Structure formats: structure tokens, C-alpha cells
Amino acid sequence: RLLIYKENSTNCYFSIYLFGWETLVNKKLFTHYHTENCALISNNIYTILSDADKDIIMSTESGLTSFYPNEKKFYNWTKDMGLMTTHFNALSGTLRKNNKFILGSSDGAVEFDKDMKLPRSYSSKMIFSDFKLFYQTIYPGDEDSPLKASINDTKVLKLKYNQNRFSLQVSSINYDYPSNILYSWRLEGFYDKWSKPGTENTIRYTNLAPGKYTLRVRAISNEDKRIMLEERSMDIIIAQPFWLTFWAMLVYTAILCLIAIVLLRILILRKQRKVSDEKIHFFINTAHDIRTPLTLIKAPLEELREKEELSKEGISNMNTALRNVNALLRLTTNLINFERADVYSSELYISEHELNTFMNEIFNAFQQYANIKHINFTYESNFRYMNVWFDKEKMESIFKNIISNALKYTPENGNVQVFVSETSDSWSVEVRDTGIGIPANEQKKLFKLHFRGSNAINSKVTGSGIGLMLVWKLVRLHKGKINLSSIENQGSVIKITFPKDSKRFRKAHLATPSKQRIENTIDNVPPPSPEIYENAQKKENINHRRILIVEDNDELRNYLSQTLSEEYFVQVCSNGKEALTIIPEYKPELVISDIMMPEMRGDELCQAIKNNIETSHIPVILLTALNNEKDILSGLQIGADEYVVKPFNIGILKANVANLLANRALLRSKFANLDLNDEENDEDCINCSQDIDWKFIANVKKNVEDNIDNPALTVDVLCSLMGMSRTSFYNKLRALTDQAPGDYIRLIRLKRAVQLLKEDTHSITEIAEMTGFSDAKYFREVFKKHYNVSPSQYGKEKKAVSKEGGEKKE
């Protein structure tokens, strides 16, 4: 029996029962067919007809379907297979007595013989076609084509590593039922699962890794997807790139071995460089150490020249000695500049300078030396005024070395000319001399490290060969050019040219005003006049204040102690670590310290002093042979009050000591009088390192004012509020104000009482209570002792002054 079962209004599913009605009722067994599990052409069945042979024919909107219950198979007949009409009408069909089928369609009634058999087998052949690389169709014989034959005849497809993006089309030749073919494929070695069957016949792969793959393609029946009509396969090989081949790996191994050798060589060179650096540092440190004995030579000689009455011959000998001391200083400066050329030459700190003024300063620095050697030393320029940008320190090093060499190698009665000129896009300095010249075969080596001409060595003129190498580096750093022309025994001409374009300094740093001030203070310091020291002494009666000298050189330490002991109590020690143990007991009012010392450097000592609340008020003067601005800035930034470069003039050192002590006394006076509001504008105390001290005094004043009406506010209570021991608090406050803590508290109370008296709104007794005096009588005694007038009288005087002022205004 046949049962039609509707599941919804659009799709008509049917179930065919192969048993009797009783079996159906009793066992409820049936088979459900639809397009997903069989070859049924459509789920929409319009007419179902059956003959005596139990074969069933069904009409749909897409053609005819025949079902054979014994075989349990469906066979279709569609327009692709020759059916003239495909769209049949619903419920339009009948079986005639002669067992012929008549079905109604959109083209009319169509009669079919009962012996008609729908097509059951189809012939098809799968082919590969249209092979593409990077979306371009490739044929055998094309340039760089991997095909030796057509893609359909290719069994193994070999591709280069960069041909890993390709596609090919698969087709099936089937004239019986073309729409019955679906395709599915997989690429073994890449993804081993089959793709979902579909009508898409283009196989695409992109960015396949090098390797071997097998492409398998199947043709599957669209009627029954369980039926595979045909299968083909093709091997695909994608070659390794050349950098992953055996020879490439061999080259990589060789390169790694070469790198290992180079690294080993670098390590060896670095070790050698370390040894070389240690030697260089030895010479640099020696140059620093030489400056200390030079100070011991120069300072006493200058003191003798200023204080003693010498004969004409004695003055001449004294000047000769000082000139040779200065010559030694220039040599040590060259050694120090050699270190700076390696370490600091990559950084430029530029500022704007008037070129004629700058060059005149350098010219004047050598004028006296030229006069002594009887050399005609001249300076000229082809302009009156021109501003240019450069690093002042490095530019001075350039011209001082060039002019110094010209004067040094020019004999007496010779000529040295300095000519400065400008063009539209550059400026240049030309130094011309009539000296010994340079041999032609040695001129190219002139700017090499430690090179000196053979005639210069034979002339017995001292030199290190460092200066011109430094000049060459600094000129290159300023984007300039240096040209040399020289004839042996006739003279030399060195011309240095710099572009005016400021764009060459895009990576340079702009020199800060503080840096320029430091440069101005350390360059070309003139000999001090006697009035400098006398004026400094007039600021304050020194009264034998305590000074601590920290210096590891015994002779310099003894010289400073002997010189300063006439006016101060002097204590000495040899390093910063020892100084830190002496300071708490000795309580110096000023510390003079060298920087380069064993165990603890002077800058570390200064930092420790300035960061300690108990010692931050002590002024510190640093002595050093490090004369470049970076070292000076570093010393000032950690809190040093003065920075004196060796060799120094003892008169200037004494004036600095007197000035610092006078400023410290002025600061003590302001703190003692509670003049805190004016401190920020006071220019006399700029060097007093007052930040931590100012904060201390401000905290003391605030704690007292917050508890000013509390009679129980004692020194011990105030120490607790400040978080300090009584001894530390006493010493700190005494050092800053020259007053005991009890007196300072009393002074703050009296200042507040004066303000209340001026307001004239409270009685004397009320004011005494408001300012923490428990007894009004005691308040009057203390007030009168401090202001030499009683509180009531003070208030009356202030009233009278106020009335007079009001009358005058009227």
C-alpha cells in the first residue's frame, strides 16, 4: 500500500510501506526518502502513479522520477536527459486501461508507455584544464612555465618556491546528464579531509609551503552523493627556496663559523683595547696628578710676586718660571683634551657668538707669548661684525691648538698671521706662519694620532702629536673642512672652513645659559687684584671660623693649611671617608675638598654633606683638575657652592672662602630674624645651598606657630614634632640661626605678640595667653628685654605712629 504524508505546506514528503496495512499498524515500520539520502530529484511531488508491476512514477517541477521498490532505487528523467517538458501540474495524472501513463504539464497532457524505462547509467570523463599561476593562465612553452605537457596529461606538477599560488579547473565530459556531476577534492600533505561535494570546479591554493603533495579529485553523482563516478590524482612538488637548499645550509654554516671567528676577534681586540685604555687612563690620571704639584708651584710664585718686593732680575726670573708653569699646564691640558676627544666629541653644545670678538679673545691670549718670542703676530678679518653658531669650548680647542703650533714652530723674528674671512655660505680662518714647515711626504699623516713631523722632532720642540688629531676630529664634528699647504723651512698655511648653514647642527644641543656662565668663569681668569680679597674681608669679621680641608696630596694639603691658618681654624684629612667621621665632631663652617681622592671622591663627599639635614648648611668648595663644563655642571648639580680648577690662584680661593662665609652669616641673620619672605629674592645667598635648610627653618616656624598658644610647647616637644634628636636639632638650629632652640621659640612668640599689639584688639594678658606665655608678668619682662620697651608702651607708640600717618594722608 502507498501512503502520502505531508509534513508542511510547501514540501510534500512521502513514505512507502512495503508491508501490508496490518503490518504497518502493528509494527509501524516505514522508510523515509528525501533528496538528501537518495536520488530523488525533488521533495515536491505533484503526482504519484503506479502500475501492476508496482513500479511508481512521480512528476515534479523539475522532471520525472521513477521508483523501483524491489531495488529501492530512484531514477530521474530531466530536460538535460532529453525530456521535452519538465514542469508538471499538481494532481494532474492518471493510469489508462492500457496501463499507459498520462501526466498533465504546462505544455499539455503527455502520455508515456508503461514499458518506458528511465535512464539508469551515464558515461563521463574527468579532465584537468585552465591551470593558472598568480591568476594568469599558463600553457606549456610559456616563459617560466612549469608545464612540459598540458595540465591534463601532467602526472607530476613541479613548481618553484615562489609559484605556490595556483589554481586549476576540473571538468567532466557527460552528454547524458551534465548537471548530475559534483566535485570534491583533497590535497594530501596539506589537508587530508575531502571538501564538501559541489558544483564549484575551480581548485585554488595559496602560499603552500615547499614540499610534496598529492591532489585527489572525485566526480560524484548529484542524484546520490554516495555514488563516486570517477577519481583522478596528480602529484605536486613545490621546490625549496635557494636559501633552504643544501648548499645554502653549507653557506650558512660557513657564515656562522666566520661570525664566531669575528666575535672571537672582537673579544680579543676588546681585551687589547681595555689594556690600551688602561694605559691611556694612566697618562690621563698622571696629567691630573701633575696639576696638583703645578698648583703648589704656581700659587706660591704668584703670592710671592704680589706680596714681596723683588728686584728687576727677580721679577724676570719669576715671570720665566710662571711661563714654564703655564707651558706645563698646556701640555697637561692636551692630555686631558685627548681623553675628551674620544669620550665627548660626539656631542655639540652650540651657542651664538660674534666671530670677531671670539677670535680677538683667542688672539689676545697668545699675544704675550708671541712678544716673548719676538714674533710678528697679527690678526685681520674682512668683516666688522658676524654672528655664527658653534660649540665654544671645542672651537677654542681648534684655534688654540692651531695658533699654538704656529707660534711654537716659528723661530724668533718670524711672522704668524691669522686671517678670518666670510663668503655668502661659509666662513673660514686661515693661520699662516713662517715656521719650519712640514715635509711633503709627511703632510698626509699630520692629523693622525701621535704623529709628529721628523723636522719637528729634530727641532727639539716638545709636543705629543695629540693636538692636531683633536683639531681634525673637532673640525669634522662641526661639518667643516681643513686644508694644509706647507713648504719645508718656509712655512705652513692651515685653512679651516665652516658652512654658515645652521642645519648642520640639527642633532646638536643648545648650550644653556648656566653652561655659558660657567664657561665664562673658567676661561681666561685674570690675575686677581689685591682689592678682591680685601673687599671680601670687609664683608664680615672672620673671627677665626672653622674650615675643613680634604686633600690626598700631602704637600698641597699642608700648603692650604699653612696659608689659611692665618685667618681660620683649619682641620685637615686625606679623603672623603675620613672627612665624614670628622665633620660631626669638628662642625666646620666650610669644607674645601679635592675631587679625585681614594676611598671616597670629593663629589661623593659633597653629595653626602648636602643630603644630610645635620650638615646641609655647610658650604663646599671643590678643587679639581677636571676643567670641562660637564664635570663642573655635575659638581654644581650635586650642591657644590664653588668649583675651583687647578692650578688656582690662592687669592681667588681666599676670596671665595670669605664670600661663602659672609653669605652664610647673612643667611643666619635672616633666619634668626625670621625674615623668611624675602629670602627668595635675595641675590647675595644664591650660592648658599638653602633648599633643605630653608625647608627645615620653615618647618620649625610652622610647628611653633601651630602650637603658639600652648605653654607646654618645649624644646623636647618641638624636637619630637621635627622627628630629630635633641642634640641634632640643637646643632642644626644653632648653625642656621646662631640661637638656642629655646630662644628661637621665644623669638617666634614675641614676633606674634608684636603683630597682635599692632592690631590693638586684645589686652596684654590676652596676648600673653595667645602667644603661650602662662604669666603676663613674665611676658612683659621678656618683651621689654628684647625690644627695650614694655608691651603697653610699644602698643601706644604704634597707635601714635598710625594716627600721624593717617593725618598726613588727610
C-alpha positions in Angstrom: 0.0 0.0 0.0 1.1 3.6 -0.6 0.7 6.3 2.0 1.2 10.0 1.2 2.4 12.0 4.2 2.5 15.8 4.2 5.0 17.4 6.6 4.3 21.1 5.7 2.5 23.2 3.3 5.5 23.6 0.9 7.3 20.3 0.8 5.5 17.0 0.2 7.4 14.1 1.6 6.3 10.5 1.1 6.8 7.3 2.8 6.4 3.9 1.1 5.4 1.0 3.1 6.4 -2.4 1.8 4.2 -4.4 4.1 0.5 -4.9 4.4 -1.7 -2.5 6.2 -1.9 -4.8 9.2 1.9 -4.9 9.4 2.0 -1.1 9.2 -0.5 -0.8 12.0 1.1 -3.4 14.2 4.8 -2.7 13.7 4.7 0.8 12.4 7.7 0.3 10.1 8.4 2.6 7.2 11.3 4.2 5.2 11.7 7.9 4.7 13.2 9.1 1.4 14.2 12.7 0.5 16.7 14.5 -1.7 19.4 14.3 1.0 19.5 10.5 1.3 18.6 9.3 -2.2 18.5 10.2 -5.9 15.0 11.8 -5.6 15.0 14.8 -7.9 12.8 17.0 -5.7 10.9 16.9 -2.4 7.9 18.5 -4.1 5.9 15.5 -5.6 2.9 16.6 -7.7 1.5 13.2 -9.0 2.2 9.6 -8.0 1.1 6.8 -10.4 1.7 3.0 -10.1 1.1 0.1 -12.5 0.5 -3.5 -11.7 4.2 -4.2 -11.6 4.4 -1.9 -8.6 6.8 0.5 -10.3 6.0 4.0 -9.3 6.3 7.1 -11.4 6.2 10.6 -9.9 6.0 14.0 -11.5 7.8 17.1 -10.1 8.5 20.7 -11.1 11.9 19.5 -12.5 11.1 16.3 -14.3 10.0 12.7 -13.7 11.3 10.3 -11.0 10.8 6.5 -11.1 11.0 4.4 -8.0 11.6 0.7 -8.1 10.5 -0.8 -4.7 12.3 -4.1 -5.2 15.6 -2.3 -5.9 14.8 0.6 -3.6 16.3 3.0 -6.1 15.2 6.2 -7.8 15.9 7.1 -11.4 15.3 10.6 -12.9 14.5 11.9 -16.3 15.1 15.6 -16.7 15.4 18.1 -19.5 19.2 17.6 -19.6 18.4 13.9 -20.5 16.0 14.8 -23.3 12.7 15.2 -21.5 10.7 17.6 -23.7 8.7 19.1 -20.8 9.7 19.3 -17.2 7.2 21.3 -15.3 4.2 19.1 -14.4 1.0 20.2 -12.8 -0.1 19.1 -9.4 -2.6 16.3 -9.1 -2.7 16.1 -12.9 -2.1 12.4 -13.9 -3.9 9.1 -14.5 -3.3 5.5 -15.4 -5.2 4.3 -18.5 -6.7 0.9 -19.0 -3.9 0.0 -21.4 -1.5 0.9 -18.4 -0.1 3.9 -20.1 0.6 7.0 -18.0 -0.8 10.4 -18.8 0.6 13.4 -16.9 -0.5 17.0 -17.3 2.2 19.6 -17.7 2.4 23.3 -18.6 2.8 22.1 -22.2 -0.3 19.9 -22.2 -1.0 16.3 -21.5 1.8 13.9 -22.1 1.4 10.1 -22.5 4.1 7.7 -21.5 4.2 4.0 -22.3 4.1 1.7 -19.3 7.2 -0.2 -20.6 9.2 3.0 -20.6 12.4 2.8 -18.6 14.1 5.9 -17.3 17.9 6.3 -17.9 19.9 4.4 -15.4 23.6 4.8 -16.4 25.7 7.7 -17.8 29.1 7.8 -19.3 31.5 10.7 -18.2 35.3 11.5 -18.4 37.1 13.9 -15.9 39.7 16.3 -17.3 42.0 19.0 -15.8 42.0 22.3 -17.6 42.9 26.0 -17.3 46.0 25.9 -15.0 46.8 29.4 -13.5 49.7 30.8 -11.6 49.0 34.1 -9.8 45.7 34.3 -11.6 47.3 34.1 -15.0 46.6 31.1 -17.3 49.8 29.1 -18.0 50.4 26.9 -21.1 53.3 24.6 -22.0 56.2 26.6 -23.6 55.4 29.9 -21.8 58.2 31.7 -20.1 58.9 30.2 -16.7 56.1 27.7 -17.3 56.3 24.6 -15.1 54.3 22.6 -17.7 56.1 20.3 -20.1 52.7 19.0 -21.4 49.1 20.0 -21.0 47.9 20.1 -17.4 45.5 17.2 -18.2 48.5 15.0 -19.2 50.7 16.0 -16.3 51.2 13.4 -13.7 53.7 15.3 -11.6 53.5 19.1 -11.4 56.8 20.7 -10.3 56.7 24.3 -9.1 59.3 26.7 -7.8 59.1 28.0 -4.3 57.6 31.3 -5.5 55.0 29.5 -7.6 53.0 28.4 -4.6 49.8 30.3 -5.5 47.9 28.4 -8.3 44.6 27.1 -9.4 43.2 24.6 -11.9 39.8 23.7 -13.3 38.3 20.2 -13.4 35.6 19.3 -15.9 33.6 16.1 -16.6 32.5 15.3 -20.2 29.0 14.0 -19.8 26.4 14.4 -22.6 23.8 12.2 -21.0 23.3 14.1 -17.7 25.7 17.1 -17.4 24.1 18.5 -14.2 24.4 15.3 -12.4 28.2 15.8 -11.7 29.5 17.2 -8.3 33.2 17.6 -7.4 35.2 17.0 -4.2 38.9 17.1 -3.7 41.7 16.9 -1.1 45.4 17.8 -1.0 47.3 15.1 0.8 50.2 16.5 2.8 48.3 19.8 3.4 44.8 18.8 4.5 43.6 15.2 4.3 39.8 15.7 4.5 37.7 15.8 1.4 35.9 19.1 0.5 32.1 19.1 0.5 30.8 18.0 -2.9 29.6 20.9 -5.0 29.3 22.3 -8.5 32.4 24.5 -8.0 35.0 23.1 -10.3 38.0 25.5 -9.6 40.6 24.3 -7.2 42.7 27.1 -5.6 45.7 27.0 -3.2 47.7 30.0 -2.0 51.1 30.2 -0.1 51.7 26.5 0.0 54.9 25.6 1.9 57.6 23.8 0.0 57.1 20.1 0.0 55.5 17.1 -1.8 51.7 16.9 -2.1 49.1 14.6 -3.8 46.0 16.2 -5.3 42.9 13.8 -5.5 39.7 14.8 -7.2 36.4 12.9 -7.4 33.3 13.2 -9.6 30.2 12.4 -7.5 26.6 11.8 -8.6 24.3 14.7 -7.8 21.4 12.2 -7.6 23.0 10.1 -5.0 26.1 11.6 -3.4 27.2 8.2 -2.1 28.0 7.2 -5.7 31.5 8.2 -6.9 31.6 8.3 -10.7 35.4 8.9 -11.2 38.6 9.8 -9.3 41.9 11.3 -10.6 45.1 12.3 -8.8 48.2 14.4 -9.5 51.5 14.8 -7.6 52.5 18.4 -6.8 56.1 19.2 -5.8 57.0 22.7 -4.6 60.7 23.2 -4.5 62.6 24.6 -1.6 63.9 28.2 -1.9 67.5 28.5 -2.7 68.2 29.8 0.9 66.9 26.5 2.3 68.9 24.2 -0.1 71.8 22.0 1.0 74.3 24.5 -0.5 72.6 27.4 1.3 72.8 25.5 4.6 76.5 24.9 3.9 77.0 28.6 3.3 75.1 29.4 6.5 77.4 27.1 8.4 80.4 28.8 6.9 79.0 32.3 7.8 78.3 31.2 11.4 81.8 29.9 11.7 83.0 33.3 10.2 80.8 35.2 12.7 82.2 33.1 15.6 85.7 33.9 14.4 84.9 37.6 14.1 83.3 37.6 17.6 86.3 35.9 19.0 88.5 38.5 17.2 86.3 41.3 18.7 86.7 39.9 22.1 90.4 39.7 21.7 90.5 43.3 20.3 88.3 44.5 23.2 90.7 42.9 25.7 93.5 44.7 23.9 91.5 47.9 23.9 90.9 47.5 27.6 94.7 47.2 28.1 95.2 50.3 25.8 92.5 52.2 27.7 94.2 51.4 31.0 97.4 52.8 29.6 95.6 55.9 28.3 93.8 56.4 31.7 97.2 56.1 33.3 98.5 59.0 31.3 95.3 61.0 31.9 95.4 60.4 35.6 99.1 61.4 35.5 98.1 64.6 33.8 95.5 65.2 36.6 98.1 64.5 39.2 100.6 66.8 37.6 98.2 69.7 38.0 98.4 69.4 41.8 102.2 70.0 42.0 101.8 72.7 39.4 99.4 74.4 41.8 102.0 74.2 44.5 104.5 75.8 42.2 102.2 78.4 40.6 100.3 79.6 43.7 103.3 80.4 45.9 105.1 82.1 43.0 102.1 84.3 42.3 101.8 85.0 46.0 105.5 86.0 46.1 105.1 88.2 43.1 102.2 90.1 44.6 103.4 90.4 48.2 107.2 90.5 48.0 109.4 93.3 46.7 111.6 91.7 44.1 114.5 93.1 42.0 114.1 93.6 38.3 116.1 90.4 37.8 114.0 88.6 40.3 110.7 89.7 38.6 112.2 88.5 35.3 113.1 85.1 36.8 109.7 84.9 38.4 107.9 85.6 35.1 110.1 82.9 33.4 109.1 80.4 36.0 105.4 81.2 35.6 105.6 81.0 31.9 107.1 77.5 32.1 104.4 76.5 34.6 101.8 77.7 32.1 103.6 75.7 29.3 103.4 72.6 31.5 99.7 73.3 32.1 99.1 73.4 28.3 100.8 70.0 28.0 98.6 68.5 30.7 95.5 70.2 29.0 96.5 68.4 25.8 96.5 65.1 27.5 93.1 65.8 29.1 91.7 67.0 25.8 92.9 63.7 24.2 90.6 61.9 26.6 87.7 64.3 25.9 88.2 63.8 22.1 87.4 60.2 22.5 84.6 60.5 25.0 82.9 63.8 24.3 83.5 64.7 20.7 80.1 63.3 19.5 78.2 65.9 21.5 77.9 69.6 20.5 76.6 72.3 22.8 76.2 75.2 20.4 75.5 78.8 21.1 75.7 82.0 19.0 78.9 84.1 19.1 80.2 87.2 17.4 83.2 85.9 15.4 85.5 88.9 15.6 85.1 89.2 19.4 85.6 85.5 19.8 88.8 85.4 17.6 90.2 88.5 19.3 89.9 86.8 22.7 92.0 83.9 21.4 94.4 86.2 19.7 95.0 88.3 22.9 95.6 85.1 24.8 98.7 84.4 22.7 99.9 88.0 22.2 102.2 87.9 25.3 103.7 84.6 24.2 104.4 86.0 20.7 106.0 89.1 22.2 108.3 87.0 24.3 109.4 85.0 21.2 109.7 88.3 19.2 107.3 87.0 16.6 105.2 89.4 14.5 101.7 88.2 15.4 98.8 89.8 13.6 95.0 89.4 13.2 92.8 90.6 10.3 89.3 90.0 9.1 87.3 91.1 6.0 84.1 92.0 8.0 83.3 94.1 11.0 80.5 92.0 12.6 79.2 88.5 12.1 77.3 86.1 14.3 77.9 82.3 13.9 76.9 79.2 15.8 79.4 76.7 17.2 80.4 74.9 20.4 82.6 77.5 22.1 84.8 75.1 24.0 85.5 72.9 21.1 86.1 75.8 18.7 88.6 77.3 21.2 90.4 74.0 21.3 90.6 74.0 17.5 92.1 77.5 17.1 94.3 77.4 20.3 96.0 74.2 19.0 96.5 75.6 15.5 97.8 79.0 16.7 99.9 77.4 19.4 101.6 75.2 16.9 102.2 78.1 14.5 103.9 80.1 17.3 105.8 77.1 18.7 107.4 76.1 15.4 108.1 79.6 14.1 111.6 80.9 15.0 112.3 84.3 16.5 111.6 87.4 14.3 109.2 85.2 12.2 105.6 86.0 11.2 102.3 84.4 12.2 99.2 85.8 10.6 95.6 85.0 11.5 93.0 86.0 8.8 89.3 85.5 9.2 87.0 85.8 6.2 83.5 85.1 5.1 81.7 84.2 1.9 78.0 84.0 1.1 77.7 80.5 2.5 80.8 79.9 4.7 83.4 81.5 7.0 87.0 80.5 7.4 90.1 81.0 9.5 93.5 81.0 7.9 96.7 80.7 10.0 99.8 81.5 8.1 103.3 81.1 9.6 107.0 81.3 8.5 108.0 78.3 10.6 109.9 75.1 9.9 107.1 73.7 7.7 106.2 70.1 7.1 108.0 67.7 4.7 105.8 66.9 1.7 105.8 63.1 2.2 104.6 63.5 5.8 101.7 66.0 5.3 99.0 63.4 4.8 99.9 61.8 8.2 99.8 65.1 10.1 96.3 64.6 11.5 97.0 61.0 12.7 97.2 60.1 16.3 100.6 60.9 18.0 102.2 61.8 14.6 104.9 64.5 14.6 106.9 65.6 11.6 110.5 64.5 11.5 111.7 68.1 11.4 109.6 68.9 14.4 111.2 66.1 16.4 114.7 67.2 15.3 113.9 70.8 16.3 113.7 69.6 20.0 110.4 71.4 20.5 108.3 69.4 22.9 105.0 68.0 21.7 102.7 65.0 21.9 101.2 64.9 18.4 97.7 64.9 20.0 96.6 68.4 19.3 96.2 68.3 15.5 94.4 64.9 15.7 92.0 66.6 18.1 91.6 69.5 15.7 90.8 67.2 12.8 88.1 65.5 14.9 86.5 68.7 16.1 86.5 70.3 12.7 84.7 67.2 11.2 82.3 67.4 14.1 81.4 71.0 13.1 80.9 69.8 9.4 84.0 71.8 8.5 87.0 71.2 6.2 90.7 71.7 7.0 93.3 72.3 4.3 97.0 72.3 4.7 99.7 73.6 2.4 103.3 73.7 3.6 106.9 74.0 2.3 109.7 72.7 4.5 111.8 75.5 6.0 109.5 78.2 4.5 106.3 77.9 6.5 102.7 76.5 6.5 99.2 77.6 5.9 96.3 75.9 7.6 92.8 77.0 6.4 89.7 75.8 8.2 86.3 76.4 6.6 82.9 76.1 8.2 79.5 76.4 6.5 77.1 79.1 7.7 74.0 76.8 7.3 72.7 76.1 10.8 71.0 72.9 9.6 74.3 71.1 10.2 73.5 71.4 13.9 70.2 69.6 13.8 71.5 66.9 16.2 73.4 69.4 18.4 72.3 70.5 21.9 71.6 74.2 22.6 74.0 75.5 25.2 72.1 76.5 28.4 72.7 80.0 29.9 74.1 78.3 33.0 76.6 76.4 30.9 77.7 79.6 29.2 78.1 81.3 32.6 80.4 78.5 33.7 82.5 78.8 30.6 82.9 82.5 31.1 84.0 81.9 34.7 86.6 79.3 34.0 88.1 80.7 30.8 91.0 83.2 30.8 90.7 84.0 34.5 92.8 87.2 35.0 95.2 87.6 37.9 93.4 88.9 41.0 93.9 92.4 42.2 94.6 92.9 46.0 91.3 94.7 46.3 89.3 91.5 45.6 90.5 89.8 48.8 90.3 93.0 50.9 86.7 93.6 49.8 85.8 90.1 50.7 87.3 90.5 54.2 85.3 93.7 54.8 82.0 91.8 54.4 82.5 90.1 57.7 84.9 89.8 60.6 86.2 86.3 60.0 86.8 85.8 63.7 88.7 82.5 63.2 86.0 80.3 61.7 86.4 76.6 61.3 87.4 75.2 57.9 88.0 71.5 57.0 90.5 70.8 54.1 90.1 67.4 52.4 93.1 66.7 50.1 95.0 63.5 49.4 98.2 65.3 48.3 100.3 65.9 51.4 102.1 69.0 50.0 99.0 70.7 48.7 97.1 69.9 51.9 99.9 71.4 54.0 100.2 74.4 51.8 96.5 75.2 52.0 96.5 74.6 55.8 99.5 76.9 56.3 98.0 79.6 54.0 94.5 79.6 55.5 95.6 79.1 59.2 96.5 82.8 59.5 92.7 83.6 59.3 90.8 80.4 60.2 90.9 77.4 62.4 91.9 74.7 59.9 91.5 70.9 60.2 92.8 68.6 57.5 92.2 65.0 56.4 93.2 62.9 53.3 89.9 61.5 51.9 86.2 61.9 52.0 85.5 58.9 54.2 87.7 60.3 56.9 86.0 63.7 56.5 82.6 62.2 57.2 83.8 61.0 60.5 85.4 64.4 61.4 82.5 66.7 60.4 80.0 65.7 63.2 82.6 66.4 65.9 84.6 69.3 64.4 81.4 71.1 63.0 83.3 73.0 60.2 81.7 76.1 58.8 83.2 75.4 55.3 84.7 72.4 53.6 87.4 72.6 50.9 87.7 69.2 49.1 89.6 67.8 46.2 87.5 65.6 43.8 89.9 62.8 42.8 90.7 61.0 46.1 91.0 57.4 47.3 88.2 55.6 49.2 85.6 58.5 48.7 85.7 61.1 46.0 85.1 64.8 46.7 81.9 64.9 44.7 80.6 61.9 46.7 81.6 63.7 49.9 79.8 66.8 48.8 76.6 64.9 48.0 76.7 63.2 51.4 77.1 66.6 53.1 74.3 68.3 51.2 71.8 65.4 51.6 72.2 65.2 55.4 69.9 67.5 57.3 72.6 67.9 60.0 75.3 69.1 57.6 73.4 70.5 54.6 74.1 74.1 55.7 77.9 73.7 55.3 79.3 75.4 52.2 81.5 73.1 50.0 84.3 74.2 47.6 85.5 71.6 45.2 89.1 71.6 43.9 89.8 69.6 40.7 91.9 69.3 37.6 88.8 68.3 35.6 88.2 71.6 33.8 85.5 70.7 31.3 81.9 72.0 31.6 80.4 68.6 32.1 82.4 67.9 35.3 81.7 71.5 36.5 78.0 71.2 35.9 77.9 67.8 37.6 79.7 69.2 40.7 77.3 72.2 40.9 74.3 70.0 40.4 75.1 67.8 43.5 75.2 71.0 45.6 78.8 72.3 45.5 78.9 76.1 46.3 82.1 76.8 44.3 84.1 74.9 41.7 87.8 75.9 41.6 90.0 74.5 38.8 93.6 73.6 39.4 96.0 75.3 39.3 94.2 78.0 41.1 95.2 81.5 42.4 95.4 81.4 46.2 94.0 84.9 46.3 90.8 83.9 44.4 90.4 80.9 46.7 90.6 83.0 49.8 88.1 85.5 48.3 85.7 82.6 47.6 86.1 81.3 51.2 85.4 84.8 52.6 82.4 85.3 50.3 80.8 82.0 51.2 81.3 82.6 54.9 79.8 86.1 54.6 76.8 84.8 52.7 76.3 82.1 55.3 76.4 84.8 58.0 73.8 86.8 56.1 71.6 83.7 55.8 71.9 83.1 59.6 70.9 86.7 60.2 67.8 86.3 58.1 66.9 83.0 59.7 67.4 84.4 63.2 65.3 87.5 62.4 62.6 85.3 60.8 62.9 87.3 57.5 61.8 84.3 55.5 59.6 86.0 53.0 62.5 88.0 51.4 64.8 85.1 51.0 63.7 84.0 47.6 64.6 87.4 46.1 68.0 87.8 47.9 70.8 87.6 45.4 73.6 87.5 48.0 72.7 84.0 49.0 72.4 82.3 45.7 75.4 80.0 46.5 74.1 79.0 49.9 72.5 75.7 49.0 69.5 76.7 51.0 66.8 74.3 49.8 67.0 71.7 52.6 67.9 74.4 55.2 65.0 76.6 54.1 62.6 73.7 54.5 64.0 73.0 58.0 63.5 76.6 59.2 60.1 76.8 57.6 59.0 73.6 59.4 60.3 74.9 62.7 58.4 78.1 62.3 55.2 76.3 61.2 55.3 73.9 64.2 55.8 76.7 66.6 53.1 78.9 65.1 50.6 75.9 65.1 51.2 75.5 68.8 51.9 79.1 69.7 49.2 79.4 72.4 50.3 76.2 74.1 52.5 76.9 77.1 53.7 73.3 77.1 55.5 73.7 73.8 59.1 73.0 74.9 62.2 72.2 73.0 61.7 68.5 73.6 58.1 68.7 72.1 59.4 70.6 69.1 62.2 68.0 68.6 59.5 65.3 68.6 57.4 67.3 66.0 60.5 67.6 63.8 61.5 64.0 64.1 65.0 64.8 65.4 67.1 64.1 68.5 67.6 67.0 70.8 71.4 67.1 70.1 70.9 67.1 66.3 68.1 69.7 66.4 70.2 71.9 68.7 73.3 71.7 66.5 71.3 72.3 63.3 69.3 75.3 64.6 72.4 76.8 66.2 74.3 76.5 62.9 71.5 78.2 60.9 70.4 80.9 63.3 73.2 81.2 65.9 70.5 80.8 68.6 69.5 78.1 71.0 66.1 76.4 70.3 64.5 77.9 73.5 65.5 81.4 72.4 64.2 80.8 68.9 60.8 79.6 70.1 60.6 82.7 72.4 61.5 84.9 69.4 58.7 83.5 67.3 56.2 84.0 70.2 57.4 87.6 70.5 57.0 88.2 66.8 53.4 87.0 67.0 52.8 89.2 70.1 54.1 92.3 68.1 51.5 91.5 65.4 48.7 91.3 68.0 49.8 94.6 69.7 49.6 96.3 66.3 46.1 95.1 65.8 45.1 96.7 69.2 42.2 94.3 69.8 43.4 92.4 72.8 44.7 93.2 76.2 48.3 92.4 77.3 47.1 89.5 79.4 45.1 88.1 76.5 48.1 88.5 74.2 50.4 86.7 76.7 48.0 83.7 76.8 47.6 83.7 73.0 51.3 83.5 72.5 51.9 80.8 75.0 53.2 82.8 78.0 51.5 81.4 81.1 52.3 84.5 83.2 51.6 88.1 81.9 54.3 89.5 84.2 56.9 87.1 82.7 55.7 88.1 79.2 56.3 91.8 80.0 59.8 91.1 81.3 60.8 89.1 78.2 59.2 91.6 75.8 61.0 94.5 77.4 64.3 92.7 77.5 64.1 92.0 73.7 62.5 95.3 72.4 63.7 97.7 75.2 60.2 98.8 75.8 57.2 97.4 77.6 54.3 95.8 75.6 51.8 98.6 76.6 54.3 101.3 75.7 55.0 99.6 72.4 51.3 99.5 71.6 50.9 103.2 72.4 53.8 104.1 70.2 52.4 102.2 67.3 49.0 103.9 67.8 50.6 107.3 67.7 52.6 106.4 64.6 49.4 105.2 62.9 47.5 108.4 63.8 50.3 110.6 62.5 50.3 108.6 59.3 46.6 109.0 58.9 46.7 112.8 59.5 49.4 113.1 56.9 47.3 111.2 54.4 44.4 113.5 55.0 
